[in-house]
Amino acid sequence: MATLLFGLVACKSEPTADAPHAATNGVLEYKEIRLNEQDVVKTLKANDMELMTADSADSYFQLNKVKPLIYALPGKEKIMVYVYDNAKGTSKARLDFAEQTKGMDMNPPLFYNVKNVLILYQHNVGGVRPQEKTAHHSKIETAIEQLLGDEIYFKHNKTYNLAKLESFMNSFSSHKVDQMKITSLTIEGDPIYTYLLTDGTKLQYAQDNSEDAFAGGDKGVSKTECTGIEQQSVEGRTVFVATGCQSGDQRYILTVPDSK
């Protein structure tokens, strides 16, 4: 088993002007960076998506009390953008869509989560895995990776924005202020959130599985302070863990399949 350990030393670096708000008055707290409609539309267009203003008569499902911003695509396809106050709003919206469309005979859209935004892509391709044939699926996924910022998103064995983990580890070993969030979807689609924060002298780990229906008796938010981050090679995968934690030796961060 090969390992690589990153540690902190006693000195503290002064936060740079563009440092995230991970530390406030000595208290480590993750600060969610919310997206708005302009962020999403600008990034989609930058990835060669021809978004056009939808007809004023167009409408779509209101989800979790929010009406979508609708954009037309060539070939009578559409993009619906739902903006919420936080990521939990998008989870409730997906449940709302399932409830409203129960029993309907329809071509379901593809769903994309990015922070506090839910994007629905109404395509014209049917089948079990239409995303493999649609004209815009890969462009939307590229845009989402660019919009994630300090968040890593893990869904169906695919990891988005993995570069943020390396960036955070570099900040950690260089004693710089930084923050990171990992959103991992369970097999059932429930999100589990993992947070890593550093102010330059300490590392805080937190995990929130309160939205996991199968979390059992350990459901809720758990926090601990740790001293290092370690990556371990295990059976063709790289496992990242926080080590030297107050509530036990190590805490799980993320697993990444090794490149073949």
C-alpha positions in Angstrom: 0.0 0.0 0.0 1.6 3.3 -1.1 0.8 6.4 0.9 1.4 10.1 0.6 0.9 12.3 3.7 0.3 16.0 3.8 0.7 17.7 7.2 0.4 21.1 8.8 3.1 23.0 10.7 2.7 25.5 13.5 3.1 28.7 11.4 0.1 30.4 9.9 0.0 32.1 6.5 -2.0 35.3 6.1 -5.1 34.7 3.9 -4.7 36.1 0.4 -7.1 38.7 -1.0 -8.9 36.0 -3.0 -9.0 33.4 -0.3 -12.4 31.8 0.3 -14.3 32.6 3.5 -13.5 29.3 5.2 -12.3 31.0 8.4 -14.3 33.8 10.1 -13.1 35.1 13.5 -11.1 31.9 14.1 -14.1 29.7 13.4 -14.0 27.3 10.5 -17.3 27.4 8.5 -18.0 26.4 5.0 -19.4 29.3 2.9 -21.6 28.2 0.1 -21.0 30.1 -3.1 -24.3 30.3 -4.8 -24.9 30.4 -8.6 -27.4 32.5 -10.4 -29.1 32.3 -13.8 -26.4 34.5 -15.5 -23.6 32.2 -14.3 -25.3 29.1 -15.8 -26.3 30.7 -19.1 -22.9 32.3 -19.7 -21.1 29.0 -19.1 -23.4 27.0 -21.2 -23.0 29.4 -24.1 -19.2 29.3 -23.7 -19.5 25.6 -24.4 -21.1 26.2 -27.8 -24.7 25.8 -26.7 -27.1 27.8 -28.8 -29.5 29.0 -26.1 -32.3 31.1 -27.4 -35.1 32.9 -25.6 -38.1 30.6 -25.3 -41.5 31.5 -26.7 -43.5 33.4 -24.1 -46.2 30.7 -24.2 -43.7 28.0 -23.2 -44.1 26.6 -19.7 -42.8 23.7 -17.7 -43.3 22.1 -14.3 -43.0 24.3 -11.2 -40.7 22.4 -8.9 -40.3 23.0 -5.2 -42.2 26.3 -5.6 -39.9 27.6 -8.3 -40.7 28.3 -11.9 -38.0 27.5 -14.4 -36.1 29.8 -16.7 -36.7 28.2 -20.1 -34.3 28.4 -23.1 -34.9 26.9 -26.6 -32.3 24.8 -28.4 -32.1 23.8 -32.1 -34.3 20.9 -33.0 -37.1 21.9 -30.6 -35.1 20.8 -27.6 -35.1 22.9 -24.4 -33.1 23.7 -21.3 -34.9 24.5 -18.0 -32.9 26.2 -15.2 -34.2 26.1 -11.6 -32.3 28.3 -9.1 -32.7 27.7 -5.4 -31.3 29.1 -2.2 -29.2 26.0 -1.5 -28.4 22.5 -2.8 -31.1 20.9 -0.7 -33.7 22.8 -2.7 -32.6 20.9 -5.8 -33.1 17.6 -4.0 -36.6 18.5 -3.1 -37.3 19.6 -6.7 -36.3 16.2 -8.1 -38.7 14.5 -5.7 -41.4 17.0 -6.7 -40.8 16.2 -10.4 -41.2 12.5 -9.7 -44.4 13.1 -7.8 -45.9 15.4 -10.4 -45.1 13.1 -13.4 -46.1 9.8 -11.7 -48.0 7.7 -14.2 -47.4 10.1 -17.1 -46.3 8.8 -20.5 -43.6 11.2 -21.3 -40.0 11.5 -22.6 -38.2 12.4 -19.3 -35.6 15.1 -19.3 -32.0 14.6 -18.2 -31.2 16.0 -14.8 -28.1 17.9 -13.8 -27.2 19.3 -10.4 -24.7 22.0 -9.8 -24.6 23.6 -6.4 -28.0 25.4 -5.8 -29.1 25.0 -9.5 -31.1 22.2 -11.1 -30.8 22.0 -14.9 -33.3 19.9 -17.0 -32.5 19.1 -20.6 -35.5 18.1 -22.6 -34.1 16.2 -25.5 -35.6 14.4 -28.5 -33.8 11.0 -28.0 -35.4 8.0 -26.4 -33.9 4.9 -25.0 -32.5 3.6 -21.8 -29.4 5.8 -22.0 -30.3 8.8 -24.2 -27.4 10.9 -22.8 -25.1 8.8 -25.0 -26.9 10.1 -28.1 -28.0 13.6 -27.3 -26.4 16.6 -29.0 -25.7 18.6 -25.8 -25.1 16.1 -23.0 -21.3 16.3 -23.0 -21.4 20.1 -23.4 -23.7 20.4 -20.3 -21.4 18.2 -18.3 -18.4 20.2 -19.2 -20.2 23.4 -18.2 -21.2 21.9 -14.9 -17.6 21.0 -14.1 -16.6 24.6 -14.8 -19.4 25.9 -12.5 -18.6 23.6 -9.5 -15.8 25.9 -8.2 -14.8 24.5 -4.8 -17.2 21.5 -5.0 -16.5 17.9 -6.2 -19.6 16.0 -7.4 -19.6 12.2 -7.5 -22.4 10.4 -9.3 -22.7 6.9 -10.8 -19.0 6.2 -10.4 -18.1 9.4 -12.2 -16.3 12.3 -10.5 -16.7 15.9 -11.6 -14.1 18.6 -10.7 -11.6 16.2 -9.2 -8.9 18.9 -9.7 -10.3 20.7 -6.7 -9.0 17.9 -4.4 -5.5 18.4 -5.6 -5.9 22.1 -5.3 -7.1 21.8 -1.7 -4.3 19.4 -0.8 -1.8 21.9 -2.1 -3.3 24.7 -0.1 -3.3 22.5 3.0 0.3 21.5 2.7 1.2 25.2 2.0 -0.7 26.4 5.0 -3.2 28.5 3.0 -6.9 29.2 3.7 -9.1 27.0 1.6 -12.4 25.1 1.6 -13.9 22.1 -0.3 -17.2 20.3 -0.5 -17.8 16.8 -1.9 -21.4 15.8 -2.9 -21.7 12.0 -3.3 -24.9 10.4 -4.5 -25.8 7.1 -3.0 -27.2 4.3 -5.3 -30.7 5.5 -4.4 -29.7 9.1 -5.4 -29.5 10.6 -1.9 -26.7 13.1 -1.4 -24.0 12.8 1.3 -22.0 16.0 1.9 -18.3 16.0 3.0 -16.6 19.3 3.9 -12.9 20.0 4.3 -11.7 23.4 5.6 -8.4 24.8 6.6 -7.4 28.2 8.0 -3.7 27.6 7.5 -3.1 26.0 10.9 -5.8 23.3 11.3 -7.9 21.0 9.2 -11.6 20.5 10.0 -13.6 17.6 8.6 -17.4 17.4 8.5 -19.9 15.0 7.0 -23.6 15.4 6.6 -25.7 12.4 5.7 -29.0 13.7 7.0 -30.6 13.4 3.5 -29.6 9.7 3.1 -32.7 7.6 3.7 -30.6 4.6 4.6 -28.1 6.2 6.9 -29.6 4.4 10.0 -28.6 5.5 13.5 -25.6 7.5 12.4 -27.7 10.0 10.4 -26.8 13.7 10.9 -23.8 16.0 10.9 -20.5 14.9 12.4 -17.4 17.1 12.8 -13.8 16.5 13.9 -10.4 18.1 13.6 -7.6 16.2 11.8 -3.9 16.6 11.2 -3.3 15.2 7.7 -4.6 14.0 4.4 -3.5 10.6 3.1 -4.0 8.9 -0.3 -3.8 5.1 -0.3 -3.6 2.7 -3.3 -6.1 -0.1 -2.8 -7.0 -2.7 -5.4 -6.8 -0.4 -8.5 -8.3 2.6 -6.7 -7.0 5.6 -4.8 -8.7 6.3 -1.5 -8.3 9.7 0.2 -8.7 9.9 4.0 -8.3 12.5 6.7 -5.8 11.2 9.3 -5.0 11.9 12.9 -8.6 12.9 13.7 -9.8 13.6 17.2 -12.8 11.2 16.8 -10.8 8.3 15.5 -7.7 7.7 13.5 -9.0 8.5 10.0 -12.1 9.7 8.2 -13.1 8.8 4.6 -13.0 11.5 2.0 -13.3 10.1 -1.6 -12.4 7.0 -3.7 -11.1 7.5 -7.3 -10.5 4.6 -9.8 -7.0 4.5 -11.1 -6.5 5.4 -14.7 -5.9 2.3 -16.9 
